[in-house]
Amino acid sequence: MNRSVLVSDLVCGWMLVASSAFAVDTATIAGTIAFEGVAPKRHKIATDADPVCAAMHADEPLLSEEVIVNTNGTLRNVFVYVKKGLEGKSFDAPKTPVVIDQKGCQYHPHVFGMMAHQPLIILNSDNTLHNIHAHPVVNQEFNVGEPIQGMKVTRTFAYPEVMVPFKCDVHPWMNAYVGVLGHPFYAVTGSDGTFSLKGLPPGDYLIEAWHEKYGTQDATVSVGAGETKTVNFTFSSHAQ
């Protein structure tokens, strides 16, 4: 065989493999969740019904988490995820558990995501009775009581569902939300109001942003291999 032809074939083959590897799971969709209007004031939560909770917040009261506007004018606790565009693709659920902690008489985190069949550890870090009551529509309801500090149990969700609310039957101010998905492409905005969905296959996507008070917004975006596309959302205090 001609040596130059062999070398050419090898180079072309390497380029094809490299190109194929680059084309898979290298796209990113990122953005910011802005807030428009007058930021609602976070109200103080009365915890007198439970002396343990009241003692923990004697100096620093609990504040409502329904709407938290950051100092840079962005919105916290917005769940952003790929709503459409991954049909026909399958993803293994992580074996690493997600943890929701009952600490300081609040659920931590307030909003989070996980995959269906991924373990969820429910932990009680307080020296008082807590319970976590899940109210899904698609998945099976559960109600877990944990009267002893340090107790933890594990639960899973069998099906994707956005969102599943959690309530505490003992402390009515305690609530949280989880987005359960069949893929790992989700994020929750924090103190800077940004999100990033990394490692996506190139394609056309419908991205949804969910907030517990202001509802949902959708945006379509096409992203190629190795590209980063920006998608921003704005929630308004007038849309209530």
Helices and strands as residue ranges (DSSP letters): H 3-23, E 27-36, E 44-45, H 51-56, E 62-63, E 79-84, E 98-103, E 106-108, E 111-115, E 120-124, E 130-134, E 142-146, E 152-155, E 161-167, E 175-181, E 186-188, E 194-200, E 203-211, E 215-223, E 228-230, E 233-236
